[in-house]
Amino acid sequence: DIKDFERKVQNELEEKSQIQLMKQRADENIAILEERVRKLEKDIDAMDNDKGYLLRQLDNEKDKVKRQNEELELEAVKQEELEKIIDDLKSDLAQKIKDKEFSEADW
């Protein structure tokens, strides 16, 4: 009977030891997973920061392109106005030449 009791006690001790070992391994695994979660959270924060930076850069580039387009449109309008002025001047000059030739022909 004593041997059975000793075996029973020994088995319970071994089971408790196995349970304690399993609990220790589980705690270690939890700690590893928690560290991985912290690292992933840091990575996500870094990506969010990068995303914010890139979005600001994109907005800046859009604004720059918009300003350049406005400047090009303004330059095109100025160019058209200059061409009209040149055409008017050419027309005036041609008319003056005609008038002068006509008045000289009268003499």
Secondary structure, DSSP 4 states (H G I P E B T S, - for coil): -HHHHHHHHHHHHHHHHHHHHHHHHHHHHHHHHHHHHHHHHHHHHHHHHHHHHHHHHHHHHHHHHHHHHHHHHHHHHHHHHHHHHHHHHHHHHHHHHHHHHHHHHH-
